[in-house]
Amino acid sequence: MTRVLVVRESRLDVGRVRAARGVIDPVFLDTPQYRCEALEPELGCEVTVKLETANPVRSFKGRGTELVASQLVASGNKAVVCASAGNLGQALAWSGGRRGLDVTVVASRFATAAKLDRIRALGAKLELVDGDHELARERAAEIARYDGIRLLEDSLDLETCEGATTIGLELMEGTTKFDAVLIALGGGALATGVGHVVKELAPDVDVICVQPEGAPAMTRSWRERRVVTTESTNTIADGVAGRFPIPEVLDDLLLVADDAVLVQEASIITGMRMLLNHAGLVVEPSAALGIAAILEDRDRFAGRHVVTIVCGSNVDMPTYRGWIGL
């Protein structure tokens, strides 16, 4: 199925994003960003890591849910529901729980068990569906309509994108100059958010989005400049495994992305292994997409300074050990 888009101005605003930093809990802000020389001999380029895992939910999603939860409280809302592959649900449970909100998360029964366990531990109500993330999205919308509560839609709701945009501000405020930024591409909040501020403040920096070959819907949509859906997904990178791109998000992506590439599962696993062995980082597959992109096109990045955003570290350890061969 396809839907032709007419590209408009971005929904994002850097002024609003700067103000958002006053709302987001500092535990999610000013995350480490450093040159990781140990990775460079094997990759053939300079690599700066932006680490979004050293926080209570071990992913960047808390930046957006902090904005959502604070606005819900300010408007007198008491409850919110979202669909999640795991990381958004954890973040919303954390942000909502601290503010007294009733949080419901709908997820696939086949989602990463560690993510589901953490959602429960954070006090959210968890409902599981016998299908993929798209079915979870449909069920979350049903709950919102039936109960009359706020539906949080990742990447569509501006708060999730502008929360992620604060990562871009931190990158641009750093002293290190870089040539390209590699961003995991799923629903699009991270890519559009970081891409927006990078292009506004440093238009010569390449914004390159990375997605698994087994979940290519947003990349195909970017390439064809129209929404392209897929029948299924097949990737270990569950955090970016969507099938139905959101038109408004694709519009934003078309304004900022210089390229969108697809990588193989073997490269994702090698990237995870390299981040463990050379950087001491346990990461989930989505967080290794940037390294995978370099591995598959070394000539493109040779001699350049590249930023990769390590966006999450929520893994089932037995599964993780199997992936990387421990």
C-alpha positions in Angstrom: 0.0 0.0 0.0 1.3 3.5 -0.8 0.2 7.0 0.0 1.7 10.0 -1.8 2.9 12.8 0.5 3.2 16.5 0.1 6.2 17.7 2.1 5.5 20.7 4.3 7.5 22.6 7.0 8.8 20.6 9.9 6.6 20.2 12.9 9.7 20.6 15.1 11.0 23.9 16.7 14.4 24.3 18.2 13.1 27.1 20.5 10.5 24.8 22.0 13.2 22.1 22.4 15.5 24.4 24.3 12.6 25.1 26.7 11.9 21.4 27.0 15.2 20.9 28.7 13.8 22.7 31.7 11.0 20.1 32.0 12.9 16.8 31.4 14.4 15.2 34.5 18.2 15.9 34.5 18.8 12.2 34.8 18.1 11.9 31.1 20.0 15.0 30.0 23.7 15.8 29.1 24.5 12.1 28.5 28.1 11.1 27.8 29.4 11.8 24.3 33.0 10.9 23.7 35.4 9.7 21.1 35.9 5.9 21.3 39.3 5.4 19.9 39.2 1.7 20.6 36.6 1.2 17.9 38.5 3.1 15.3 41.1 0.7 14.0 38.5 -1.8 12.9 36.1 0.8 11.5 38.6 3.0 9.7 37.1 6.3 10.9 36.9 8.5 13.9 33.9 7.5 16.1 32.1 9.5 18.7 29.6 7.7 20.8 26.5 9.4 22.2 25.4 7.1 25.1 21.7 7.1 25.9 21.7 4.1 28.1 22.9 5.4 31.5 19.5 6.3 32.9 16.7 4.6 34.8 15.1 3.2 31.7 18.3 2.5 29.7 17.1 4.3 26.5 16.6 7.7 25.1 12.8 7.4 25.4 12.6 9.1 28.8 13.4 12.5 27.2 10.0 12.4 25.4 7.9 10.8 28.1 9.0 13.4 30.5 7.4 16.1 28.3 4.3 14.0 27.8 3.8 13.2 31.5 4.4 16.8 32.6 1.9 18.1 30.1 -0.7 15.6 31.1 -0.4 16.6 34.8 -0.6 20.3 33.9 -3.8 19.7 31.9 -5.4 17.6 34.6 -5.3 14.3 32.9 -4.9 11.2 35.1 -4.3 8.4 32.7 -2.4 7.5 29.5 -2.0 4.5 27.2 0.7 3.6 24.7 1.8 0.8 22.4 5.4 -0.1 22.8 8.0 -2.6 21.8 9.4 -2.1 25.3 11.5 1.0 25.7 8.7 3.6 25.3 6.6 1.6 27.8 9.3 1.6 30.4 9.9 5.3 30.0 6.2 6.2 30.2 5.8 4.0 33.2 8.7 5.8 34.9 7.7 9.3 34.0 4.0 8.8 34.6 4.5 6.9 37.9 6.5 9.7 39.4 3.6 12.1 38.6 0.8 9.9 39.8 -0.6 9.0 36.4 -2.2 5.7 35.6 -0.2 4.2 32.8 -1.3 1.3 30.5 1.2 -0.2 28.0 0.1 -2.5 25.2 2.9 -4.8 23.8 3.4 -7.9 21.8 3.5 -11.1 23.7 6.7 -11.8 21.7 8.5 -8.6 22.9 11.8 -8.8 24.8 10.9 -10.4 28.2 13.3 -8.1 30.1 11.5 -5.0 28.7 8.1 -6.4 29.7 9.3 -7.3 33.2 10.6 -3.8 33.7 7.3 -2.2 32.6 5.5 -4.3 35.2 8.1 -3.4 37.9 7.7 0.3 37.2 4.0 0.0 38.1 2.3 0.2 34.7 -0.6 -2.0 33.7 0.7 -4.2 30.9 -1.6 -5.8 28.3 -0.2 -8.2 25.8 -1.5 -9.0 22.3 -0.9 -12.1 20.2 0.7 -10.2 17.3 3.3 -7.6 16.4 3.7 -4.0 17.3 1.1 -2.8 14.8 -1.5 -4.9 16.5 -0.5 -3.4 19.8 -1.0 0.1 18.3 -4.5 -0.8 17.3 -5.3 -2.2 20.7 -3.9 0.9 22.5 -6.1 3.1 20.3 -9.1 1.0 21.3 -8.4 1.4 25.0 -7.9 5.2 24.6 -11.3 5.5 22.9 -13.2 3.2 25.2 -11.7 4.7 28.5 -11.5 8.3 27.2 -7.8 8.7 28.1 -4.8 10.1 26.3 -3.2 7.9 23.6 0.5 8.4 23.3 1.7 7.6 19.8 5.4 7.4 19.5 6.9 9.6 16.8 3.5 11.0 15.8 3.1 12.9 19.1 5.4 15.9 19.0 6.7 15.5 22.5 8.4 12.2 21.7 10.2 13.8 18.8 11.2 17.0 20.6 12.4 15.1 23.5 14.7 13.2 21.2 15.7 16.5 19.6 17.4 17.5 22.9 20.0 14.8 22.0 20.8 16.8 18.9 21.2 20.0 20.8 23.7 18.3 23.1 25.7 17.0 20.2 25.9 20.4 18.6 26.8 22.1 21.8 29.8 19.8 22.3 33.3 20.9 21.3 33.8 18.0 18.9 33.2 18.7 15.2 31.9 15.7 13.1 31.1 14.9 9.5 28.1 12.6 9.8 25.7 11.3 12.4 24.2 7.7 12.2 20.8 7.3 13.7 18.7 4.2 14.2 15.4 4.6 12.2 12.2 3.0 13.5 9.1 5.1 14.0 11.2 8.2 13.3 11.2 10.2 16.5 15.0 9.9 17.1 15.9 10.4 13.4 13.7 13.4 12.8 14.5 15.0 16.1 18.2 14.7 16.0 18.3 15.3 12.3 16.3 18.5 12.6 18.6 20.3 15.0 21.7 19.0 13.2 20.5 20.4 9.9 19.5 23.7 11.4 22.7 24.3 13.2 25.2 22.4 11.0 23.7 21.8 7.5 26.9 20.3 6.1 26.8 17.4 8.5 25.4 14.2 6.9 22.3 12.8 8.6 22.2 9.1 7.8 19.4 6.9 9.0 19.9 3.1 9.5 17.3 0.4 9.5 17.5 -3.4 9.4 16.9 -5.1 6.0 14.2 -7.1 7.8 12.2 -4.0 8.8 12.6 -1.6 5.9 9.3 0.2 5.7 10.5 3.7 6.7 13.6 3.5 4.6 11.6 2.4 1.6 9.2 5.3 2.3 12.0 7.8 2.5 13.5 6.5 -0.8 10.2 6.7 -2.6 9.0 9.8 -0.9 5.7 8.2 0.0 4.4 5.9 2.7 5.3 2.3 1.9 4.1 -0.5 4.2 5.3 -4.0 4.6 3.4 -7.2 5.4 5.8 -8.4 8.1 9.2 -7.8 9.8 12.0 -10.1 10.5 14.8 -8.7 12.6 16.4 -9.0 16.1 16.2 -5.2 16.3 12.7 -5.1 17.8 12.9 -1.5 18.7 12.8 -0.4 15.1 10.5 -3.1 13.6 7.5 -1.1 12.4 5.5 -1.9 9.3 3.3 1.3 8.9 5.2 4.6 8.7 3.4 7.6 9.9 2.9 10.2 7.1 3.6 13.2 9.3 6.8 11.7 10.6 7.9 10.8 7.1 7.3 14.4 6.0 9.7 15.5 8.8 12.3 12.9 7.8 12.3 13.9 4.2 13.3 17.4 5.3 16.4 16.3 7.2 17.8 12.9 6.2 20.6 12.8 3.6 20.4 9.1 3.3 18.6 6.0 4.7 20.4 2.7 4.5 19.5 -0.9 5.3 21.9 -3.3 7.1 22.1 -7.1 7.5 21.4 -8.9 10.7 25.0 -10.3 10.8 26.4 -6.7 10.8 24.1 -5.7 13.6 25.4 -8.6 15.7 29.0 -7.8 14.8 28.3 -4.2 15.9 26.9 -5.4 19.2 30.0 -7.5 19.7 32.3 -4.7 18.9 30.6 -2.3 21.3 31.0 -4.8 24.1 34.6 -5.8 23.3 36.0 -2.3 22.4 33.7 0.0 24.4 32.5 -2.1 27.3 28.9 -1.5 26.3 26.0 -4.0 26.4 23.6 -2.7 23.8 20.3 -3.9 22.2 20.4 -4.5 18.5 18.8 -1.1 17.6 21.7 0.6 19.3 24.3 -1.1 17.1 22.8 0.0 13.7 25.2 2.8 13.3 28.2 0.6 13.7 26.6 -1.9 11.3 26.3 0.8 8.7 30.0 1.6 9.0 30.9 -2.0 8.7 29.0 -2.4 5.5 30.4 0.6 3.8 33.8 1.4 5.2 34.9 3.3 2.1 32.1 5.8 2.6 33.2 6.7 6.1 37.0 6.3 5.8 38.9 9.2 7.3 35.7 10.9 8.5 34.5 11.7 12.0 31.2 9.9 12.6 28.8 10.1 15.6 26.7 7.1 16.4 23.8 7.3 19.0 23.7 4.3 21.3 20.0 4.5 21.9 19.2 1.5 24.2 20.5 -1.4 26.2 17.5 -3.4 27.3 18.2 -7.0 26.4 17.4 -10.5 27.7 20.9 -11.5 28.8 20.6 -15.2 27.7 19.5 -14.1 24.2 22.2 -11.4 24.1 24.9 -14.0 25.0 23.7 -16.2 22.2 23.9 -13.4 19.7 27.4 -12.3 20.5 28.8 -15.8 21.3 29.5 -15.5 25.0 
